[in-house]
Amino acid sequence: MLPNYRRRSLSRRQPVRRLEDYVPIPGVESHWHPEHYSLANHRPHNFERRAFRHSAQFDLKDALIVCAGAIGQMRNSQHLLSTLLEMLQEARLAILTSDLHPSEEFRRMLENAGLEILFHGRMPASAVNQEKNGVLCVVRKPRPLLQTRENFRVIALVGAYNEEDVIVPLIEHMNAQGVEVCLPDNWSTDQTAAKASQHLNRGVTSILKFPASGPIQTHEWRSMLKKKAELSRELEADWFIRLDPDEIREPAWPGVTIRDALYRADQEGFNAVDHTILVFHATDEALARTAPFKTSFRSLSSVHTTRTLFR
């Protein structure tokens, strides 16, 4: 458990000091080996038998709890999980890892214990074995679900050029997520603007030709981004999403819309959201034109992270 500490600057001539010289590092260990933990004030405890009642032994305000691998090594992790839940009434977050549980099994175990999962992903099982066979979760105590403010508004800024095959499914998907669409159209030569216009004032706030001077020979990406930045200053909304017509956004939590998820992020003090992009390519043009929008693309090619949701 690592409480917050104030960063101190060290010049090159100053000797490097240990973390425990700055902050106390308390710890509770089932299989306690004092020689391994000289840096911390550890206390032995058998979690197989009972939960650990820390009471006033540790100051957990603003603490980060780390539980590395212990859950996977126990026959009965109930007492350990209940201890974590109790500690998280004071501490902000906990990082939990396991190299013995399948990913979804580990997630379900934590959710059944009453923990709210903020992040869930793969990690190397050890410093020696770099294969991502381990699981890492960031958790906290459950927060009550927030009722999204009635006038909370989210607008997706969608730059388009000849996207007649996907523009309507995109609009319908974003509207179902509680998000309105503003469409700067890069002088499409197909039916993109015409199809989108059928949804004006029904999920589409506006359609504008860009650039205003008329069609150009090349797509000016920088100019389009500047236009979207201008629109984010001109339009009245709480959050904006920079979006391409062939992209689908999904909220981080199941059972909520993107609008609800952004309201939650907003209320917790965030002003930008990262997301992971999964890139799929059409392998059957006929299927892509006739099948439901979200099931047309089945071949994953790459994964990367970006930031396109902002206030």
VOMARTOR-317606 format. One record per residue (C-alpha): residue in one letter; residue number from 1; x, y, z. Coordinates in steps of 0.05 Angstrom, whole numbers, plus 5000, padded with zeros to 4 digits. Layout:
BEGIN
<r selo="A" vextor="NUM" c1="X" c2="Y" c3="Z"/>
...
END
This chain:
BEGIN
<r selo="M" vextor="1" c1="5000" c2="5000" c3="5000"/>
<r selo="L" vextor="2" c1="5033" c2="5064" c3="4977"/>
<r selo="P" vextor="3" c1="5004" c2="5130" c3="5002"/>
<r selo="N" vextor="4" c1="5011" c2="5193" c3="4961"/>
<r selo="Y" vextor="5" c1="5076" c2="5229" c3="4971"/>
<r selo="R" vextor="6" c1="5103" c2="5296" c3="4950"/>
<r selo="R" vextor="7" c1="5155" c2="5293" c3="4894"/>
<r selo="R" vextor="8" c1="5223" c2="5318" c3="4914"/>
<r selo="S" vextor="9" c1="5275" c2="5340" c3="4864"/>
<r selo="L" vextor="10" c1="5343" c2="5307" c3="4866"/>
<r selo="S" vextor="11" c1="5404" c2="5337" c3="4832"/>
<r selo="R" vextor="12" c1="5454" c2="5291" c3="4799"/>
<r selo="R" vextor="13" c1="5502" c2="5299" c3="4856"/>
<r selo="Q" vextor="14" c1="5452" c2="5277" c3="4908"/>
<r selo="P" vextor="15" c1="5452" c2="5202" c3="4924"/>
<r selo="V" vextor="16" c1="5391" c2="5163" c3="4903"/>
<r selo="R" vextor="17" c1="5347" c2="5149" c3="4963"/>
<r selo="R" vextor="18" c1="5300" c2="5092" c3="4973"/>
<r selo="L" vextor="19" c1="5225" c2="5101" c3="4968"/>
<r selo="E" vextor="20" c1="5216" c2="5081" c3="5041"/>
<r selo="D" vextor="21" c1="5258" c2="5141" c3="5060"/>
<r selo="Y" vextor="22" c1="5201" c2="5185" c3="5034"/>
<r selo="V" vextor="23" c1="5138" c2="5147" c3="5052"/>
<r selo="P" vextor="24" c1="5120" c2="5090" c3="5099"/>
<r selo="I" vextor="25" c1="5106" c2="5025" c3="5064"/>
<r selo="P" vextor="26" c1="5063" c2="4980" c3="5107"/>
<r selo="G" vextor="27" c1="5046" c2="4910" c3="5083"/>
<r selo="V" vextor="28" c1="5009" c2="4847" c3="5101"/>
<r selo="E" vextor="29" c1="5037" c2="4781" c3="5077"/>
<r selo="S" vextor="30" c1="5010" c2="4710" c3="5082"/>
<r selo="H" vextor="31" c1="5077" c2="4677" c3="5070"/>
<r selo="W" vextor="32" c1="5121" c2="4725" c3="5108"/>
<r selo="H" vextor="33" c1="5196" c2="4726" c3="5097"/>
<r selo="P" vextor="34" c1="5226" c2="4786" c3="5133"/>
<r selo="E" vextor="35" c1="5291" c2="4781" c3="5095"/>
<r selo="H" vextor="36" c1="5253" c2="4795" c3="5030"/>
<r selo="Y" vextor="37" c1="5218" c2="4857" c3="5056"/>
<r selo="S" vextor="38" c1="5270" c2="4900" c3="5090"/>
<r selo="L" vextor="39" c1="5241" c2="4961" c3="5056"/>
<r selo="A" vextor="40" c1="5172" c2="4956" c3="5089"/>
<r selo="N" vextor="41" c1="5137" c2="4947" c3="5155"/>
<r selo="H" vextor="42" c1="5104" c2="4879" c3="5141"/>
<r selo="R" vextor="43" c1="5058" c2="4840" c3="5186"/>
<r selo="P" vextor="44" c1="5045" c2="4766" c3="5179"/>
<r selo="H" vextor="45" c1="4973" c2="4744" c3="5171"/>
<r selo="N" vextor="46" c1="4938" c2="4680" c3="5148"/>
<r selo="F" vextor="47" c1="4884" c2="4701" c3="5099"/>
<r selo="E" vextor="48" c1="4862" c2="4629" c3="5091"/>
<r selo="R" vextor="49" c1="4833" c2="4631" c3="5161"/>
<r selo="R" vextor="50" c1="4805" c2="4701" c3="5171"/>
<r selo="A" vextor="51" c1="4803" c2="4772" c3="5143"/>
<r selo="F" vextor="52" c1="4853" c2="4824" c3="5165"/>
<r selo="R" vextor="53" c1="4824" c2="4881" c3="5206"/>
<r selo="H" vextor="54" c1="4871" c2="4938" c3="5196"/>
<r selo="S" vextor="55" c1="4832" c2="4988" c3="5238"/>
<r selo="A" vextor="56" c1="4881" c2="5043" c3="5257"/>
<r selo="Q" vextor="57" c1="4944" c2="5003" c3="5243"/>
<r selo="F" vextor="58" c1="4951" c2="5033" c3="5174"/>
<r selo="D" vextor="59" c1="4932" c2="5102" c3="5148"/>
<r selo="L" vextor="60" c1="4900" c2="5086" c3="5081"/>
<r selo="K" vextor="61" c1="4876" c2="5154" c3="5062"/>
<r selo="D" vextor="62" c1="4898" c2="5167" c3="4990"/>
<r selo="A" vextor="63" c1="4934" c2="5100" c3="4990"/>
<r selo="L" vextor="64" c1="4945" c2="5053" c3="4931"/>
<r selo="I" vextor="65" c1="4937" c2="4980" c3="4950"/>
<r selo="V" vextor="66" c1="4979" c2="4928" c3="4912"/>
<r selo="C" vextor="67" c1="4961" c2="4855" c3="4915"/>
<r selo="A" vextor="68" c1="5009" c2="4818" c3="4869"/>
<r selo="G" vextor="69" c1="4994" c2="4745" c3="4855"/>
<r selo="A" vextor="70" c1="4967" c2="4728" c3="4923"/>
<r selo="I" vextor="71" c1="4895" c2="4714" c3="4901"/>
<r selo="G" vextor="72" c1="4916" c2="4661" c3="4852"/>
<r selo="Q" vextor="73" c1="4958" c2="4624" c3="4904"/>
<r selo="M" vextor="74" c1="4902" c2="4615" c3="4955"/>
<r selo="R" vextor="75" c1="4853" c2="4558" c3="4961"/>
<r selo="N" vextor="76" c1="4802" c2="4605" c3="4990"/>
<r selo="S" vextor="77" c1="4809" c2="4679" c3="4973"/>
<r selo="Q" vextor="78" c1="4744" c2="4702" c3="5006"/>
<r selo="H" vextor="79" c1="4778" c2="4732" c3="5067"/>
<r selo="L" vextor="80" c1="4831" c2="4768" c3="5025"/>
<r selo="L" vextor="81" c1="4778" c2="4797" c3="4979"/>
<r selo="S" vextor="82" c1="4736" c2="4821" c3="5038"/>
<r selo="T" vextor="83" c1="4798" c2="4853" c3="5068"/>
<r selo="L" vextor="84" c1="4811" c2="4890" c3="5003"/>
<r selo="L" vextor="85" c1="4739" c2="4914" c3="4999"/>
<r selo="E" vextor="86" c1="4744" c2="4940" c3="5071"/>
<r selo="M" vextor="87" c1="4810" c2="4975" c3="5057"/>
<r selo="L" vextor="88" c1="4781" c2="5008" c3="4995"/>
<r selo="Q" vextor="89" c1="4731" c2="5044" c3="5038"/>
<r selo="E" vextor="90" c1="4790" c2="5089" c3="5054"/>
<r selo="A" vextor="91" c1="4842" c2="5076" c3="5000"/>
<r selo="R" vextor="92" c1="4830" c2="5102" c3="4930"/>
<r selo="L" vextor="93" c1="4851" c2="5044" c3="4886"/>
<r selo="A" vextor="94" c1="4879" c2="4974" c3="4887"/>
<r selo="I" vextor="95" c1="4921" c2="4939" c3="4834"/>
<r selo="L" vextor="96" c1="4909" c2="4864" c3="4834"/>
<r selo="T" vextor="97" c1="4946" c2="4812" c3="4793"/>
<r selo="S" vextor="98" c1="4942" c2="4737" c3="4781"/>
<r selo="D" vextor="99" c1="4981" c2="4690" c3="4737"/>
<r selo="L" vextor="100" c1="4937" c2="4629" c3="4751"/>
<r selo="H" vextor="101" c1="4867" c2="4652" c3="4733"/>
<r selo="P" vextor="102" c1="4837" c2="4658" c3="4663"/>
<r selo="S" vextor="103" c1="4823" c2="4731" c3="4649"/>
<r selo="E" vextor="104" c1="4747" c2="4730" c3="4651"/>
<r selo="E" vextor="105" c1="4746" c2="4684" c3="4712"/>
<r selo="F" vextor="106" c1="4790" c2="4733" c3="4750"/>
<r selo="R" vextor="107" c1="4744" c2="4791" c3="4729"/>
<r selo="R" vextor="108" c1="4681" c2="4754" c3="4752"/>
<r selo="M" vextor="109" c1="4714" c2="4735" c3="4819"/>
<r selo="L" vextor="110" c1="4729" c2="4808" c3="4833"/>
<r selo="E" vextor="111" c1="4660" c2="4832" c3="4811"/>
<r selo="N" vextor="112" c1="4627" c2="4779" c3="4855"/>
<r selo="A" vextor="113" c1="4668" c2="4804" c3="4914"/>
<r selo="G" vextor="114" c1="4636" c2="4873" c3="4904"/>
<r selo="L" vextor="115" c1="4696" c2="4908" c3="4872"/>
<r selo="E" vextor="116" c1="4687" c2="4958" c3="4815"/>
<r selo="I" vextor="117" c1="4736" c2="4943" c3="4759"/>
<r selo="L" vextor="118" c1="4766" c2="5005" c3="4725"/>
<r selo="F" vextor="119" c1="4817" c2="4968" c3="4682"/>
<r selo="H" vextor="120" c1="4824" c2="4895" c3="4663"/>
<r selo="G" vextor="121" c1="4880" c2="4870" c3="4618"/>
<r selo="R" vextor="122" c1="4937" c2="4822" c3="4605"/>
<r selo="M" vextor="123" c1="5008" c2="4827" c3="4632"/>
<r selo="P" vextor="124" c1="5072" c2="4785" c3="4632"/>
<r selo="A" vextor="125" c1="5069" c2="4730" c3="4684"/>
<r selo="S" vextor="126" c1="5139" c2="4747" c3="4709"/>
<r selo="A" vextor="127" c1="5202" c2="4785" c3="4692"/>
<r selo="V" vextor="128" c1="5230" c2="4722" c3="4661"/>
<r selo="N" vextor="129" c1="5168" c2="4700" c3="4623"/>
<r selo="Q" vextor="130" c1="5146" c2="4758" c3="4578"/>
<r selo="E" vextor="131" c1="5086" c2="4722" c3="4550"/>
<r selo="K" vextor="132" c1="5023" c2="4758" c3="4572"/>
<r selo="N" vextor="133" c1="4994" c2="4701" c3="4612"/>
<r selo="G" vextor="134" c1="4980" c2="4742" c3="4674"/>
<r selo="V" vextor="135" c1="4920" c2="4786" c3="4689"/>
<r selo="L" vextor="136" c1="4921" c2="4856" c3="4719"/>
<r selo="C" vextor="137" c1="4860" c2="4893" c3="4746"/>
<r selo="V" vextor="138" c1="4853" c2="4963" c3="4776"/>
<r selo="V" vextor="139" c1="4794" c2="4965" c3="4824"/>
<r selo="R" vextor="140" c1="4761" c2="5010" c3="4874"/>
<r selo="K" vextor="141" c1="4700" c2="5009" c3="4919"/>
<r selo="P" vextor="142" c1="4635" c2="5012" c3="4880"/>
<r selo="R" vextor="143" c1="4608" c2="5081" c3="4865"/>
<r selo="P" vextor="144" c1="4533" c2="5093" c3="4860"/>
<r selo="L" vextor="145" c1="4506" c2="5099" c3="4789"/>
<r selo="L" vextor="146" c1="4496" c2="5172" c3="4771"/>
<r selo="Q" vextor="147" c1="4432" c2="5197" c3="4738"/>
<r selo="T" vextor="148" c1="4455" c2="5234" c3="4676"/>
<r selo="R" vextor="149" c1="4435" c2="5307" c3="4676"/>
<r selo="E" vextor="150" c1="4377" c2="5318" c3="4628"/>
<r selo="N" vextor="151" c1="4411" c2="5374" c3="4590"/>
<r selo="F" vextor="152" c1="4479" c2="5339" c3="4587"/>
<r selo="R" vextor="153" c1="4497" c2="5342" c3="4513"/>
<r selo="V" vextor="154" c1="4549" c2="5302" c3="4473"/>
<r selo="I" vextor="155" c1="4563" c2="5317" c3="4399"/>
<r selo="A" vextor="156" c1="4604" c2="5274" c3="4352"/>
<r selo="L" vextor="157" c1="4642" c2="5314" c3="4299"/>
<r selo="V" vextor="158" c1="4643" c2="5268" c3="4239"/>
<r selo="G" vextor="159" c1="4684" c2="5289" c3="4178"/>
<r selo="A" vextor="160" c1="4661" c2="5251" c3="4116"/>
<r selo="Y" vextor="161" c1="4677" c2="5241" c3="4043"/>
<r selo="N" vextor="162" c1="4638" c2="5190" c3="4001"/>
<r selo="E" vextor="163" c1="4613" c2="5149" c3="4060"/>
<r selo="E" vextor="164" c1="4543" c2="5134" c3="4035"/>
<r selo="D" vextor="165" c1="4549" c2="5060" c3="4054"/>
<r selo="V" vextor="166" c1="4563" c2="5073" c3="4128"/>
<r selo="I" vextor="167" c1="4538" c2="5143" c3="4145"/>
<r selo="V" vextor="168" c1="4466" c2="5124" c3="4164"/>
<r selo="P" vextor="169" c1="4486" c2="5063" c3="4207"/>
<r selo="L" vextor="170" c1="4537" c2="5108" c3="4242"/>
<r selo="I" vextor="171" c1="4485" c2="5162" c3="4256"/>
<r selo="E" vextor="172" c1="4435" c2="5110" c3="4282"/>
<r selo="H" vextor="173" c1="4488" c2="5078" c3="4327"/>
<r selo="M" vextor="174" c1="4511" c2="5145" c3="4357"/>
<r selo="N" vextor="175" c1="4439" c2="5167" c3="4368"/>
<r selo="A" vextor="176" c1="4425" c2="5102" c3="4405"/>
<r selo="Q" vextor="177" c1="4485" c2="5120" c3="4449"/>
<r selo="G" vextor="178" c1="4454" c2="5187" c3="4465"/>
<r selo="V" vextor="179" c1="4503" c2="5225" c3="4420"/>
<r selo="E" vextor="180" c1="4484" c2="5276" c3="4367"/>
<r selo="V" vextor="181" c1="4522" c2="5283" c3="4302"/>
<r selo="C" vextor="182" c1="4551" c2="5344" c3="4267"/>
<r selo="L" vextor="183" c1="4574" c2="5328" c3="4196"/>
<r selo="P" vextor="184" c1="4628" c2="5370" c3="4161"/>
<r selo="D" vextor="185" c1="4622" c2="5339" c3="4092"/>
<r selo="N" vextor="186" c1="4685" c2="5344" c3="4049"/>
<r selo="W" vextor="187" c1="4645" c2="5355" c3="3985"/>
<r selo="S" vextor="188" c1="4625" c2="5283" c3="3976"/>
<r selo="T" vextor="189" c1="4606" c2="5263" c3="3905"/>
<r selo="D" vextor="190" c1="4559" c2="5206" c3="3927"/>
<r selo="Q" vextor="191" c1="4496" c2="5207" c3="3971"/>
<r selo="T" vextor="192" c1="4531" c2="5217" c3="4038"/>
<r selo="A" vextor="193" c1="4502" c2="5287" c3="4052"/>
<r selo="A" vextor="194" c1="4434" c2="5269" c3="4023"/>
<r selo="K" vextor="195" c1="4427" c2="5207" c3="4067"/>
<r selo="A" vextor="196" c1="4451" c2="5244" c3="4129"/>
<r selo="S" vextor="197" c1="4402" c2="5301" c3="4115"/>
<r selo="Q" vextor="198" c1="4344" c2="5253" c3="4126"/>
<r selo="H" vextor="199" c1="4364" c2="5254" c3="4200"/>
<r selo="L" vextor="200" c1="4370" c2="5330" c3="4208"/>
<r selo="N" vextor="201" c1="4339" c2="5351" c3="4274"/>
<r selo="R" vextor="202" c1="4331" c2="5277" c3="4289"/>
<r selo="G" vextor="203" c1="4400" c2="5262" c3="4315"/>
<r selo="V" vextor="204" c1="4440" c2="5304" c3="4265"/>
<r selo="T" vextor="205" c1="4449" c2="5376" c3="4288"/>
<r selo="S" vextor="206" c1="4479" c2="5404" c3="4224"/>
<r selo="I" vextor="207" c1="4511" c2="5387" c3="4157"/>
<r selo="L" vextor="208" c1="4562" c2="5435" c3="4128"/>
<r selo="K" vextor="209" c1="4606" c2="5434" c3="4066"/>
<r selo="F" vextor="210" c1="4680" c2="5438" c3="4081"/>
<r selo="P" vextor="211" c1="4719" c2="5475" c3="4058"/>
<r selo="A" vextor="212" c1="4669" c2="5531" c3="4047"/>
<r selo="S" vextor="213" c1="4707" c2="5554" c3="3985"/>
<r selo="G" vextor="214" c1="4689" c2="5491" c3="3947"/>
<r selo="P" vextor="215" c1="4717" c2="5422" c3="3929"/>
<r selo="I" vextor="216" c1="4792" c2="5411" c3="3930"/>
<r selo="Q" vextor="217" c1="4836" c2="5359" c3="3897"/>
<r selo="T" vextor="218" c1="4865" c2="5329" c3="3961"/>
<r selo="H" vextor="219" c1="4839" c2="5315" c3="4031"/>
<r selo="E" vextor="220" c1="4869" c2="5366" c3="4078"/>
<r selo="W" vextor="221" c1="4870" c2="5329" c3="4144"/>
<r selo="R" vextor="222" c1="4900" c2="5386" c3="4184"/>
<r selo="S" vextor="223" c1="4847" c2="5435" c3="4159"/>
<r selo="M" vextor="224" c1="4792" c2="5386" c3="4177"/>
<r selo="L" vextor="225" c1="4819" c2="5379" c3="4248"/>
<r selo="K" vextor="226" c1="4822" c2="5455" c3="4254"/>
<r selo="K" vextor="227" c1="4750" c2="5459" c3="4231"/>
<r selo="K" vextor="228" c1="4729" c2="5408" c3="4283"/>
<r selo="A" vextor="229" c1="4765" c2="5449" c3="4336"/>
<r selo="E" vextor="230" c1="4727" c2="5511" c3="4314"/>
<r selo="L" vextor="231" c1="4661" c2="5473" c3="4317"/>
<r selo="S" vextor="232" c1="4677" c2="5449" c3="4388"/>
<r selo="R" vextor="233" c1="4682" c2="5522" c3="4408"/>
<r selo="E" vextor="234" c1="4620" c2="5545" c3="4370"/>
<r selo="L" vextor="235" c1="4571" c2="5490" c3="4387"/>
<r selo="E" vextor="236" c1="4538" c2="5484" c3="4455"/>
<r selo="A" vextor="237" c1="4556" c2="5417" c3="4484"/>
<r selo="D" vextor="238" c1="4588" c2="5387" c3="4546"/>
<r selo="W" vextor="239" c1="4632" c2="5337" c3="4509"/>
<r selo="F" vextor="240" c1="4654" c2="5327" c3="4437"/>
<r selo="I" vextor="241" c1="4677" c2="5264" c3="4401"/>
<r selo="R" vextor="242" c1="4722" c2="5267" c3="4341"/>
<r selo="L" vextor="243" c1="4698" c2="5210" c3="4297"/>
<r selo="D" vextor="244" c1="4705" c2="5180" c3="4228"/>
<r selo="P" vextor="245" c1="4644" c2="5151" c3="4193"/>
<r selo="D" vextor="246" c1="4671" c2="5080" c3="4193"/>
<r selo="E" vextor="247" c1="4685" c2="5080" c3="4268"/>
<r selo="I" vextor="248" c1="4641" c2="5052" c3="4323"/>
<r selo="R" vextor="249" c1="4648" c2="5077" c3="4395"/>
<r selo="E" vextor="250" c1="4628" c2="5034" c3="4454"/>
<r selo="P" vextor="251" c1="4625" c2="5056" c3="4527"/>
<r selo="A" vextor="252" c1="4674" c2="5027" c3="4577"/>
<r selo="W" vextor="253" c1="4620" c2="4999" c3="4622"/>
<r selo="P" vextor="254" c1="4566" c2="4949" c3="4601"/>
<r selo="G" vextor="255" c1="4494" c2="4970" c3="4605"/>
<r selo="V" vextor="256" c1="4505" c2="5045" c3="4596"/>
<r selo="T" vextor="257" c1="4507" c2="5091" c3="4536"/>
<r selo="I" vextor="258" c1="4567" c2="5133" c3="4514"/>
<r selo="R" vextor="259" c1="4530" c2="5194" c3="4539"/>
<r selo="D" vextor="260" c1="4521" c2="5163" c3="4608"/>
<r selo="A" vextor="261" c1="4593" c2="5140" c3="4610"/>
<r selo="L" vextor="262" c1="4619" c2="5210" c3="4592"/>
<r selo="Y" vextor="263" c1="4574" c2="5241" c3="4645"/>
<r selo="R" vextor="264" c1="4605" c2="5195" c3="4696"/>
<r selo="A" vextor="265" c1="4676" c2="5214" c3="4673"/>
<r selo="D" vextor="266" c1="4655" c2="5287" c3="4675"/>
<r selo="Q" vextor="267" c1="4629" c2="5282" c3="4746"/>
<r selo="E" vextor="268" c1="4694" c2="5250" c3="4769"/>
<r selo="G" vextor="269" c1="4734" c2="5309" c3="4743"/>
<r selo="F" vextor="270" c1="4761" c2="5284" c3="4676"/>
<r selo="N" vextor="271" c1="4763" c2="5327" c3="4613"/>
<r selo="A" vextor="272" c1="4789" c2="5276" c3="4562"/>
<r selo="V" vextor="273" c1="4781" c2="5202" c3="4551"/>
<r selo="D" vextor="274" c1="4829" c2="5152" c3="4520"/>
<r selo="H" vextor="275" c1="4802" c2="5093" c3="4483"/>
<r selo="T" vextor="276" c1="4829" c2="5031" c3="4449"/>
<r selo="I" vextor="277" c1="4818" c2="5024" c3="4374"/>
<r selo="L" vextor="278" c1="4808" c2="4955" c3="4344"/>
<r selo="V" vextor="279" c1="4818" c2="4959" c3="4269"/>
<r selo="F" vextor="280" c1="4776" c2="4912" c3="4226"/>
<r selo="H" vextor="281" c1="4777" c2="4906" c3="4150"/>
<r selo="A" vextor="282" c1="4722" c2="4883" c3="4103"/>
<r selo="T" vextor="283" c1="4739" c2="4817" c3="4070"/>
<r selo="D" vextor="284" c1="4674" c2="4809" c3="4033"/>
<r selo="E" vextor="285" c1="4648" c2="4872" c3="3999"/>
<r selo="A" vextor="286" c1="4578" c2="4843" c3="3988"/>
<r selo="L" vextor="287" c1="4573" c2="4824" c3="4062"/>
<r selo="A" vextor="288" c1="4597" c2="4894" c3="4082"/>
<r selo="R" vextor="289" c1="4540" c2="4925" c3="4042"/>
<r selo="T" vextor="290" c1="4484" c2="4879" c3="4064"/>
<r selo="A" vextor="291" c1="4500" c2="4853" c3="4134"/>
<r selo="P" vextor="292" c1="4487" c2="4893" c3="4198"/>
<r selo="F" vextor="293" c1="4538" c2="4948" c3="4208"/>
<r selo="K" vextor="294" c1="4572" c2="4919" c3="4269"/>
<r selo="T" vextor="295" c1="4577" c2="4848" c3="4243"/>
<r selo="S" vextor="296" c1="4604" c2="4863" c3="4173"/>
<r selo="F" vextor="297" c1="4677" c2="4867" c3="4194"/>
<r selo="R" vextor="298" c1="4707" c2="4805" c3="4226"/>
<r selo="S" vextor="299" c1="4782" c2="4808" c3="4211"/>
<r selo="L" vextor="300" c1="4822" c2="4845" c3="4264"/>
<r selo="S" vextor="301" c1="4888" c2="4875" c3="4241"/>
<r selo="S" vextor="302" c1="4914" c2="4922" c3="4295"/>
<r selo="V" vextor="303" c1="4902" c2="4952" c3="4363"/>
<r selo="H" vextor="304" c1="4924" c2="5020" c3="4388"/>
<r selo="T" vextor="305" c1="4904" c2="5074" c3="4438"/>
<r selo="T" vextor="306" c1="4885" c2="5146" c3="4423"/>
<r selo="R" vextor="307" c1="4847" c2="5205" c3="4453"/>
<r selo="T" vextor="308" c1="4789" c2="5233" c3="4414"/>
<r selo="L" vextor="309" c1="4736" c2="5247" c3="4466"/>
<r selo="F" vextor="310" c1="4743" c2="5315" c3="4499"/>
<r selo="R" vextor="311" c1="4708" c2="5372" c3="4533"/>
END
